[in-house]
Amino acid sequence: MHIDVTDHPARSRYEARLDGELVGHADYRIDGGRVTITHTEVDPAQGGRGIGSELVRRVLLDVASRELELVPQCPFVADYLRRHPDPFLGLVPAPLRERLRPE
C-alpha cells in the first residue's frame, strides 16, 4: 500500500491519496510560525488500514522540516502524539506539551 500525502496550501489541508484516490485529509491553519491541525478525516471505507496514522506522521514530518510549532487541536493528532512522542512532541509549544505526555 502506497499513500501519497500532499500539502494543498490554497485549501489549508494535506491530502492522502491511495492509488490516486482521495482517502483522507488533515485540515490546518497557519499563523506566523505556528500550524494548528484542526481536523483529520479518513474515508470510513478505508478505516483500519493505518491511513490516518500515516497521514498524521507525514504531516508532522513536514511541519518539522518547515521548523513550525504545532498545535494539535484535532483529537486524532493529539492521540498520535501521545502514542509517538519521539520525535514529534518537541514541535508542540512547551505550555501545551504536558497534556500530551503518554500516560
Order of alpha helices (4+ residues) and beta strands (2+ residues): beta-beta-beta-beta-alpha-beta-alpha-alpha-alpha
